[in-house]
Amino acid sequence: MKFIVFRLSSIRKLFLVFVLLALLCVNLNGGTIAGVYLGQSIRKVPIYSVQTQEAKVAISFDAAWGADKTEKIMEICKEYNVNATFFLVGFWVDKYSDIVKKINDNGFEIGTHSNTHPDMCKLDKEGMKFELETSIKKIKDITNKEVTLFRAPYGSYNNDLISVADSLNLKTIQWDVDSLDWKGLSAEQISLRIINGAKNGSIILCHNNSDHILDALPIVLDRLQKKGFKVTNIGDLIYQDNYSINSQGIQIKNS
Protein backbone atom coordinates (compact mmCIF):
# COMPACT_ATOMS: atom_id res chain seq x y z
CA MET A 1 0.00 0.00 0.00
CA LYS A 2 2.84 2.38 0.84
CA PHE A 3 4.46 1.57 -2.51
CA ILE A 4 1.31 2.62 -4.39
CA VAL A 5 1.05 5.89 -2.47
CA PHE A 6 4.65 6.68 -3.33
CA ARG A 7 4.09 6.00 -7.02
CA LEU A 8 0.95 8.16 -7.18
CA SER A 9 2.72 11.03 -5.44
CA SER A 10 5.64 10.79 -7.84
CA ILE A 11 3.33 10.71 -10.83
CA ARG A 12 1.53 13.82 -9.64
CA LYS A 13 4.82 15.66 -9.22
CA LEU A 14 6.02 14.54 -12.64
CA PHE A 15 2.74 15.65 -14.20
CA LEU A 16 3.06 19.10 -12.59
CA VAL A 17 6.60 19.44 -13.96
CA PHE A 18 5.41 18.68 -17.49
CA VAL A 19 2.53 21.13 -17.18
CA LEU A 20 4.90 23.86 -15.97
CA LEU A 21 7.34 23.23 -18.82
CA ALA A 22 4.49 23.41 -21.32
CA LEU A 23 3.24 26.69 -19.86
CA LEU A 24 6.69 28.24 -20.04
CA CYS A 25 6.60 27.85 -23.82
CA VAL A 26 3.18 29.41 -24.38
CA ASN A 27 2.91 32.97 -25.70
CA LEU A 28 0.83 35.42 -23.68
CA ASN A 29 0.17 39.03 -24.70
CA GLY A 30 3.32 39.24 -26.77
CA GLY A 31 5.52 37.80 -24.02
CA THR A 32 5.72 34.32 -22.63
CA ILE A 33 4.46 32.64 -19.50
CA ALA A 34 8.13 32.03 -18.73
CA GLY A 35 8.35 35.77 -18.17
CA VAL A 36 5.18 35.71 -16.11
CA TYR A 37 6.23 32.82 -13.88
CA LEU A 38 9.89 33.61 -13.46
CA GLY A 39 9.24 37.30 -12.83
CA GLN A 40 6.09 36.54 -10.81
CA SER A 41 4.23 39.03 -13.01
CA ILE A 42 3.52 39.66 -16.68
CA ARG A 43 6.79 40.93 -18.11
CA LYS A 44 6.33 42.93 -21.29
CA VAL A 45 9.28 43.19 -23.66
CA PRO A 46 10.05 45.44 -26.65
CA ILE A 47 11.18 44.22 -30.06
CA TYR A 48 14.90 43.48 -30.00
CA SER A 49 15.07 41.61 -33.31
CA VAL A 50 12.88 39.77 -35.81
CA GLN A 51 12.71 36.08 -36.60
CA THR A 52 13.05 35.86 -40.39
CA GLN A 53 14.64 33.72 -43.06
CA GLU A 54 15.41 36.83 -45.11
CA ALA A 55 18.93 38.24 -45.08
CA LYS A 56 17.64 41.58 -43.90
CA VAL A 57 18.67 43.93 -41.07
CA ALA A 58 17.60 47.38 -39.92
CA ILE A 59 19.92 50.23 -38.98
CA SER A 60 18.90 53.05 -36.66
CA PHE A 61 20.35 56.29 -35.34
CA ASP A 62 19.35 57.89 -32.04
CA ALA A 63 19.50 61.68 -32.07
CA ALA A 64 19.59 63.60 -28.81
CA TRP A 65 22.64 65.87 -28.85
CA GLY A 66 24.28 67.44 -31.86
CA ALA A 67 23.43 67.27 -35.54
CA ASP A 68 26.67 68.01 -37.40
CA LYS A 69 26.91 64.55 -38.97
CA THR A 70 23.26 63.82 -39.67
CA GLU A 71 23.15 65.07 -43.26
CA LYS A 72 26.33 63.18 -44.13
CA ILE A 73 24.84 60.01 -42.62
CA MET A 74 21.90 60.40 -44.97
CA GLU A 75 24.24 60.95 -47.92
CA ILE A 76 26.16 57.77 -47.13
CA CYS A 77 22.94 55.78 -46.77
CA LYS A 78 21.72 57.11 -50.11
CA GLU A 79 25.05 56.18 -51.72
CA TYR A 80 24.54 52.56 -50.64
CA ASN A 81 20.80 52.61 -51.41
CA VAL A 82 20.02 52.04 -47.74
CA ASN A 83 17.07 53.25 -45.71
CA ALA A 84 17.30 53.85 -41.97
CA THR A 85 15.31 54.89 -38.92
CA PHE A 86 16.09 58.02 -36.90
CA PHE A 87 14.80 58.15 -33.31
CA LEU A 88 14.50 61.82 -32.38
CA VAL A 89 14.22 63.47 -28.96
CA GLY A 90 11.74 66.33 -28.74
CA PHE A 91 14.26 69.00 -27.74
CA TRP A 92 16.44 67.89 -30.69
CA VAL A 93 13.44 68.37 -32.98
CA ASP A 94 12.97 71.88 -31.53
CA LYS A 95 16.58 72.81 -32.21
CA TYR A 96 17.05 71.14 -35.58
CA SER A 97 13.62 71.31 -37.21
CA ASP A 98 15.22 71.97 -40.61
CA ILE A 99 17.16 68.70 -40.39
CA VAL A 100 14.05 66.83 -39.25
CA LYS A 101 12.40 68.04 -42.45
CA LYS A 102 15.39 66.85 -44.49
CA ILE A 103 15.30 63.42 -42.85
CA ASN A 104 11.64 63.12 -43.78
CA ASP A 105 12.03 64.61 -47.27
CA ASN A 106 14.81 62.10 -48.01
CA GLY A 107 12.48 59.22 -47.23
CA PHE A 108 13.98 58.11 -43.94
CA GLU A 109 11.80 56.81 -41.14
CA ILE A 110 11.36 58.83 -37.95
CA GLY A 111 10.47 57.49 -34.52
CA THR A 112 10.28 59.15 -31.12
CA HIS A 113 13.06 58.88 -28.55
CA SER A 114 10.96 60.77 -25.92
CA ASN A 115 10.67 64.51 -25.45
CA THR A 116 13.39 65.27 -22.90
CA HIS A 117 15.40 61.98 -22.78
CA PRO A 118 14.60 60.99 -19.18
CA ASP A 119 14.79 57.54 -17.67
CA MET A 120 11.14 56.87 -18.38
CA CYS A 121 10.93 54.15 -15.73
CA LYS A 122 11.19 56.90 -13.12
CA LEU A 123 8.01 58.56 -14.41
CA ASP A 124 4.43 57.67 -13.65
CA LYS A 125 2.10 56.72 -16.50
CA GLU A 126 0.94 60.30 -17.01
CA GLY A 127 4.53 61.49 -17.25
CA MET A 128 5.33 58.76 -19.77
CA LYS A 129 2.32 59.66 -21.85
CA PHE A 130 3.22 63.35 -21.80
CA GLU A 131 6.77 62.60 -22.95
CA LEU A 132 5.54 60.53 -25.87
CA GLU A 133 2.60 62.65 -26.95
CA THR A 134 4.66 65.85 -26.83
CA SER A 135 7.48 64.44 -28.94
CA ILE A 136 5.06 62.83 -31.40
CA LYS A 137 3.28 66.14 -31.97
CA LYS A 138 6.56 67.95 -32.62
CA ILE A 139 7.60 65.38 -35.22
CA LYS A 140 4.18 65.19 -36.83
CA ASP A 141 3.92 68.99 -37.10
CA ILE A 142 7.02 68.91 -39.33
CA THR A 143 6.52 65.67 -41.27
CA ASN A 144 2.73 65.43 -41.35
CA LYS A 145 3.18 61.68 -40.79
CA GLU A 146 2.11 59.36 -38.01
CA VAL A 147 4.83 58.25 -35.60
CA THR A 148 4.65 54.50 -34.99
CA LEU A 149 7.99 53.63 -33.39
CA PHE A 150 9.46 54.45 -29.99
CA ARG A 151 12.86 53.78 -28.48
CA ALA A 152 13.24 54.35 -24.76
CA PRO A 153 16.13 56.57 -23.60
CA TYR A 154 18.97 54.50 -22.18
CA GLY A 155 17.06 51.39 -23.29
CA SER A 156 15.24 51.59 -19.95
CA TYR A 157 11.71 50.23 -19.93
CA ASN A 158 9.10 48.56 -17.73
CA ASN A 159 5.58 47.20 -18.14
CA ASP A 160 3.96 50.60 -17.63
CA LEU A 161 6.06 52.22 -20.36
CA ILE A 162 5.31 49.54 -22.93
CA SER A 163 1.61 49.66 -22.03
CA VAL A 164 1.54 53.44 -22.48
CA ALA A 165 3.38 53.15 -25.80
CA ASP A 166 0.94 50.47 -26.93
CA SER A 167 -1.99 52.75 -26.07
CA LEU A 168 -0.51 55.37 -28.42
CA ASN A 169 -0.08 52.79 -31.21
CA LEU A 170 3.69 52.84 -30.81
CA LYS A 171 5.84 49.76 -31.18
CA THR A 172 8.65 49.86 -28.61
CA ILE A 173 11.99 49.07 -30.25
CA GLN A 174 15.27 47.98 -28.69
CA TRP A 175 18.24 46.43 -30.53
CA ASP A 176 20.30 43.26 -30.63
CA VAL A 177 23.42 44.80 -32.20
CA ASP A 178 24.94 47.68 -30.23
CA SER A 179 27.66 49.61 -32.06
CA LEU A 180 28.77 51.30 -28.82
CA ASP A 181 29.74 54.19 -31.09
CA TRP A 182 28.93 56.67 -28.32
CA LYS A 183 31.87 55.32 -26.29
CA GLY A 184 34.40 56.82 -28.68
CA LEU A 185 35.32 53.53 -30.33
CA SER A 186 37.34 53.69 -33.53
CA ALA A 187 35.70 53.22 -36.91
CA GLU A 188 37.22 49.76 -37.12
CA GLN A 189 35.92 48.76 -33.69
CA ILE A 190 32.43 50.04 -34.49
CA SER A 191 32.43 48.25 -37.82
CA LEU A 192 33.56 44.94 -36.37
CA ARG A 193 30.92 45.05 -33.63
CA ILE A 194 28.16 45.57 -36.17
CA ILE A 195 29.39 43.24 -38.89
CA ASN A 196 30.15 40.38 -36.49
CA GLY A 197 26.90 40.84 -34.59
CA ALA A 198 24.44 41.18 -37.46
CA LYS A 199 22.22 38.27 -38.40
CA ASN A 200 18.89 37.88 -40.17
CA GLY A 201 16.38 40.19 -38.47
CA SER A 202 18.89 42.22 -36.46
CA ILE A 203 18.22 45.78 -35.34
CA ILE A 204 21.42 47.85 -35.21
CA LEU A 205 21.85 50.75 -32.79
CA CYS A 206 23.99 53.75 -33.76
CA HIS A 207 23.98 57.44 -32.86
CA ASN A 208 23.80 60.35 -35.25
CA ASN A 209 26.64 62.37 -33.74
CA SER A 210 29.08 59.79 -32.39
CA ASP A 211 32.77 60.45 -32.92
CA HIS A 212 33.59 58.01 -35.72
CA ILE A 213 30.23 57.11 -37.22
CA LEU A 214 31.00 58.78 -40.56
CA ASP A 215 34.14 56.69 -40.99
CA ALA A 216 32.50 53.50 -39.80
CA LEU A 217 29.21 53.70 -41.71
CA PRO A 218 30.56 53.15 -45.26
CA ILE A 219 32.56 50.15 -44.04
CA VAL A 220 29.51 48.72 -42.27
CA LEU A 221 27.14 49.14 -45.20
CA ASP A 222 29.64 47.84 -47.74
CA ARG A 223 30.49 44.74 -45.69
CA LEU A 224 26.89 43.95 -44.78
CA GLN A 225 25.82 44.17 -48.40
CA LYS A 226 28.72 42.00 -49.51
CA LYS A 227 27.56 39.42 -46.95
CA GLY A 228 24.19 39.44 -48.68
CA PHE A 229 22.20 41.56 -46.24
CA LYS A 230 19.59 44.09 -47.28
CA VAL A 231 19.89 47.07 -44.93
CA THR A 232 16.66 48.94 -44.34
CA ASN A 233 14.61 50.83 -41.78
CA ILE A 234 12.88 49.23 -38.81
CA GLY A 235 9.37 49.65 -40.19
CA ASP A 236 10.30 47.56 -43.22
CA LEU A 237 11.88 44.85 -41.06
CA ILE A 238 9.32 44.24 -38.33
CA TYR A 239 5.92 42.60 -38.65
CA GLN A 240 3.07 45.09 -38.39
CA ASP A 241 0.38 42.66 -37.24
CA ASN A 242 -0.32 39.02 -36.39
CA TYR A 243 2.87 38.54 -34.38
CA SER A 244 4.11 37.66 -30.92
CA ILE A 245 7.22 38.66 -29.00
CA ASN A 246 9.01 36.01 -26.98
CA SER A 247 10.79 36.54 -23.68
CA GLN A 248 14.06 37.38 -25.48
CA GLY A 249 12.38 40.18 -27.43
CA ILE A 250 12.34 38.32 -30.74
CA GLN A 251 9.34 39.25 -32.84
CA ILE A 252 7.79 36.15 -34.40
CA LYS A 253 5.19 35.97 -37.16
CA ASN A 254 2.21 33.95 -36.06
CA SER A 255 1.27 31.14 -38.42
matplotlib code that plots the C-alpha trace (Angstrom):
import matplotlib.pyplot as plt

x = [0.0, 2.8, 4.5, 1.3, 1.1, 4.7, 4.1, 1.0, 2.7, 5.6, 3.3, 1.5, 4.8, 6.0, 2.7, 3.1, 6.6, 5.4, 2.5, 4.9, 7.3, 4.5, 3.2, 6.7, 6.6, 3.2, 2.9, 0.8, 0.2, 3.3, 5.5, 5.7, 4.5, 8.1, 8.4, 5.2, 6.2, 9.9, 9.2, 6.1, 4.2, 3.5, 6.8, 6.3, 9.3, 10.0, 11.2, 14.9, 15.1, 12.9, 12.7, 13.0, 14.6, 15.4, 18.9, 17.6, 18.7, 17.6, 19.9, 18.9, 20.3, 19.4, 19.5, 19.6, 22.6, 24.3, 23.4, 26.7, 26.9, 23.3, 23.1, 26.3, 24.8, 21.9, 24.2, 26.2, 22.9, 21.7, 25.1, 24.5, 20.8, 20.0, 17.1, 17.3, 15.3, 16.1, 14.8, 14.5, 14.2, 11.7, 14.3, 16.4, 13.4, 13.0, 16.6, 17.1, 13.6, 15.2, 17.2, 14.1, 12.4, 15.4, 15.3, 11.6, 12.0, 14.8, 12.5, 14.0, 11.8, 11.4, 10.5, 10.3, 13.1, 11.0, 10.7, 13.4, 15.4, 14.6, 14.8, 11.1, 10.9, 11.2, 8.0, 4.4, 2.1, 0.9, 4.5, 5.3, 2.3, 3.2, 6.8, 5.5, 2.6, 4.7, 7.5, 5.1, 3.3, 6.6, 7.6, 4.2, 3.9, 7.0, 6.5, 2.7, 3.2, 2.1, 4.8, 4.6, 8.0, 9.5, 12.9, 13.2, 16.1, 19.0, 17.1, 15.2, 11.7, 9.1, 5.6, 4.0, 6.1, 5.3, 1.6, 1.5, 3.4, 0.9, -2.0, -0.5, -0.1, 3.7, 5.8, 8.7, 12.0, 15.3, 18.2, 20.3, 23.4, 24.9, 27.7, 28.8, 29.7, 28.9, 31.9, 34.4, 35.3, 37.3, 35.7, 37.2, 35.9, 32.4, 32.4, 33.6, 30.9, 28.2, 29.4, 30.2, 26.9, 24.4, 22.2, 18.9, 16.4, 18.9, 18.2, 21.4, 21.8, 24.0, 24.0, 23.8, 26.6, 29.1, 32.8, 33.6, 30.2, 31.0, 34.1, 32.5, 29.2, 30.6, 32.6, 29.5, 27.1, 29.6, 30.5, 26.9, 25.8, 28.7, 27.6, 24.2, 22.2, 19.6, 19.9, 16.7, 14.6, 12.9, 9.4, 10.3, 11.9, 9.3, 5.9, 3.1, 0.4, -0.3, 2.9, 4.1, 7.2, 9.0, 10.8, 14.1, 12.4, 12.3, 9.3, 7.8, 5.2, 2.2, 1.3]
y = [0.0, 2.4, 1.6, 2.6, 5.9, 6.7, 6.0, 8.2, 11.0, 10.8, 10.7, 13.8, 15.7, 14.5, 15.7, 19.1, 19.4, 18.7, 21.1, 23.9, 23.2, 23.4, 26.7, 28.2, 27.8, 29.4, 33.0, 35.4, 39.0, 39.2, 37.8, 34.3, 32.6, 32.0, 35.8, 35.7, 32.8, 33.6, 37.3, 36.5, 39.0, 39.7, 40.9, 42.9, 43.2, 45.4, 44.2, 43.5, 41.6, 39.8, 36.1, 35.9, 33.7, 36.8, 38.2, 41.6, 43.9, 47.4, 50.2, 53.0, 56.3, 57.9, 61.7, 63.6, 65.9, 67.4, 67.3, 68.0, 64.5, 63.8, 65.1, 63.2, 60.0, 60.4, 60.9, 57.8, 55.8, 57.1, 56.2, 52.6, 52.6, 52.0, 53.2, 53.8, 54.9, 58.0, 58.1, 61.8, 63.5, 66.3, 69.0, 67.9, 68.4, 71.9, 72.8, 71.1, 71.3, 72.0, 68.7, 66.8, 68.0, 66.9, 63.4, 63.1, 64.6, 62.1, 59.2, 58.1, 56.8, 58.8, 57.5, 59.1, 58.9, 60.8, 64.5, 65.3, 62.0, 61.0, 57.5, 56.9, 54.1, 56.9, 58.6, 57.7, 56.7, 60.3, 61.5, 58.8, 59.7, 63.4, 62.6, 60.5, 62.7, 65.9, 64.4, 62.8, 66.1, 67.9, 65.4, 65.2, 69.0, 68.9, 65.7, 65.4, 61.7, 59.4, 58.3, 54.5, 53.6, 54.5, 53.8, 54.3, 56.6, 54.5, 51.4, 51.6, 50.2, 48.6, 47.2, 50.6, 52.2, 49.5, 49.7, 53.4, 53.1, 50.5, 52.7, 55.4, 52.8, 52.8, 49.8, 49.9, 49.1, 48.0, 46.4, 43.3, 44.8, 47.7, 49.6, 51.3, 54.2, 56.7, 55.3, 56.8, 53.5, 53.7, 53.2, 49.8, 48.8, 50.0, 48.3, 44.9, 45.0, 45.6, 43.2, 40.4, 40.8, 41.2, 38.3, 37.9, 40.2, 42.2, 45.8, 47.9, 50.7, 53.8, 57.4, 60.4, 62.4, 59.8, 60.5, 58.0, 57.1, 58.8, 56.7, 53.5, 53.7, 53.2, 50.1, 48.7, 49.1, 47.8, 44.7, 43.9, 44.2, 42.0, 39.4, 39.4, 41.6, 44.1, 47.1, 48.9, 50.8, 49.2, 49.7, 47.6, 44.8, 44.2, 42.6, 45.1, 42.7, 39.0, 38.5, 37.7, 38.7, 36.0, 36.5, 37.4, 40.2, 38.3, 39.2, 36.1, 36.0, 33.9, 31.1]
z = [0.0, 0.8, -2.5, -4.4, -2.5, -3.3, -7.0, -7.2, -5.4, -7.8, -10.8, -9.6, -9.2, -12.6, -14.2, -12.6, -14.0, -17.5, -17.2, -16.0, -18.8, -21.3, -19.9, -20.0, -23.8, -24.4, -25.7, -23.7, -24.7, -26.8, -24.0, -22.6, -19.5, -18.7, -18.2, -16.1, -13.9, -13.5, -12.8, -10.8, -13.0, -16.7, -18.1, -21.3, -23.7, -26.7, -30.1, -30.0, -33.3, -35.8, -36.6, -40.4, -43.1, -45.1, -45.1, -43.9, -41.1, -39.9, -39.0, -36.7, -35.3, -32.0, -32.1, -28.8, -28.9, -31.9, -35.5, -37.4, -39.0, -39.7, -43.3, -44.1, -42.6, -45.0, -47.9, -47.1, -46.8, -50.1, -51.7, -50.6, -51.4, -47.7, -45.7, -42.0, -38.9, -36.9, -33.3, -32.4, -29.0, -28.7, -27.7, -30.7, -33.0, -31.5, -32.2, -35.6, -37.2, -40.6, -40.4, -39.2, -42.4, -44.5, -42.9, -43.8, -47.3, -48.0, -47.2, -43.9, -41.1, -38.0, -34.5, -31.1, -28.5, -25.9, -25.5, -22.9, -22.8, -19.2, -17.7, -18.4, -15.7, -13.1, -14.4, -13.6, -16.5, -17.0, -17.3, -19.8, -21.9, -21.8, -23.0, -25.9, -26.9, -26.8, -28.9, -31.4, -32.0, -32.6, -35.2, -36.8, -37.1, -39.3, -41.3, -41.3, -40.8, -38.0, -35.6, -35.0, -33.4, -30.0, -28.5, -24.8, -23.6, -22.2, -23.3, -20.0, -19.9, -17.7, -18.1, -17.6, -20.4, -22.9, -22.0, -22.5, -25.8, -26.9, -26.1, -28.4, -31.2, -30.8, -31.2, -28.6, -30.3, -28.7, -30.5, -30.6, -32.2, -30.2, -32.1, -28.8, -31.1, -28.3, -26.3, -28.7, -30.3, -33.5, -36.9, -37.1, -33.7, -34.5, -37.8, -36.4, -33.6, -36.2, -38.9, -36.5, -34.6, -37.5, -38.4, -40.2, -38.5, -36.5, -35.3, -35.2, -32.8, -33.8, -32.9, -35.3, -33.7, -32.4, -32.9, -35.7, -37.2, -40.6, -41.0, -39.8, -41.7, -45.3, -44.0, -42.3, -45.2, -47.7, -45.7, -44.8, -48.4, -49.5, -47.0, -48.7, -46.2, -47.3, -44.9, -44.3, -41.8, -38.8, -40.2, -43.2, -41.1, -38.3, -38.6, -38.4, -37.2, -36.4, -34.4, -30.9, -29.0, -27.0, -23.7, -25.5, -27.4, -30.7, -32.8, -34.4, -37.2, -36.1, -38.4]

ax = plt.figure().add_subplot(projection="3d")
ax.plot(x, y, z, "-o")
ax.set_aspect("equal")
plt.show()
